[in-house]
Amino acid sequence: MENGKTNKGIFGIPIAYGESIEDEARYTLHSHICVWIKGFNEVGDLMFDKDHVLRHDARKEMLKYFN
């Protein structure tokens, strides 16, 4: 990031993240992390488009995120 280049990462280009740490009843700490990926919402929205071709293409793109 120092040289102006970003790493695409395993899911795409990360644009923001948030983390919270909590403990269980047995006092064991664990973390919940939420990462916002550039373009992810647009792909998710297209999965419900009226155009079946767009829905199909969006589904294929979404599967690439998870594979």
DANORUR-V981908 format. One record per residue. N is the residue number from 1. SS is DSSP state (h for helix, s for strand, l for the rest). PSI is psi as a letter, one per 20 degrees, with the letter a starting at -180 (999 if undefined). D_LAST is the distance of its C-alpha to the last C-alpha in whole Angstrom. Layout:
BEGIN
n:ss:psi:d_last
N:SS:PSI:D_LAST
N:SS:PSI:D_LAST
END
This chain:
BEGIN
n:ss:psi:d_last
1:l:h:26
2:l:h:30
3:l:j:30
4:l:i:28
5:l:q:25
6:l:q:21
7:l:p:18
8:l:h:15
9:l:r:13
10:l:i:10
11:l:i:9
12:l:a:12
13:l:o:16
14:s:p:17
15:s:i:20
16:s:r:22
17:s:q:21
18:s:q:23
19:s:q:24
20:s:q:26
21:s:p:27
22:s:r:29
23:s:q:31
24:l:r:31
25:l:h:34
26:l:j:34
27:l:k:34
28:l:p:31
29:s:q:29
30:s:r:25
31:s:q:23
32:s:p:21
33:s:p:19
34:s:p:18
35:s:p:17
36:s:p:17
37:s:p:15
38:l:p:17
39:l:i:17
40:h:g:15
41:h:h:18
42:h:g:18
43:h:g:15
44:h:g:16
45:h:h:19
46:h:h:19
47:l:i:17
48:l:j:21
49:l:q:23
50:l:h:25
51:l:o:24
52:h:h:22
53:h:g:21
54:h:g:20
55:h:g:18
56:h:g:16
57:h:h:15
58:h:h:14
59:h:g:12
60:h:g:10
61:h:g:10
62:h:g:9
63:h:h:6
64:h:h:5
65:h:g:6
66:h:h:4
67:l:999:0
END
